[in-house]
């Protein structure tokens, strides 16, 4: 009887090991997906930072144009205000 119980327990342990390995494979697949999402998020962040830099440069250019426009003589004759 003890041999039968030990054999059955060994079968249960093997089934648990198979389940654990399947869970490990699933966890590794989820980790790969998470790393891919992280890479995408970092690429989006880099794009956002580049857009911010472009917007800042445009703001500086706009400010310089405004300063230049204020320095123009007879500017008020072109004003719509």
Number of C-alpha atoms within 10 A of each C-alpha: 6 7 8 9 10 11 12 12 12 12 12 12 12 12 12 12 12 12 12 12 12 12 12 12 12 12 12 12 12 12 12 12 12 12 12 12 12 12 12 12 12 12 12 12 12 12 12 12 12 12 12 12 12 12 12 12 12 12 12 12 12 12 12 12 12 11 11 10 11 12 10 9 8 9 10 10 8 7 7 5 5
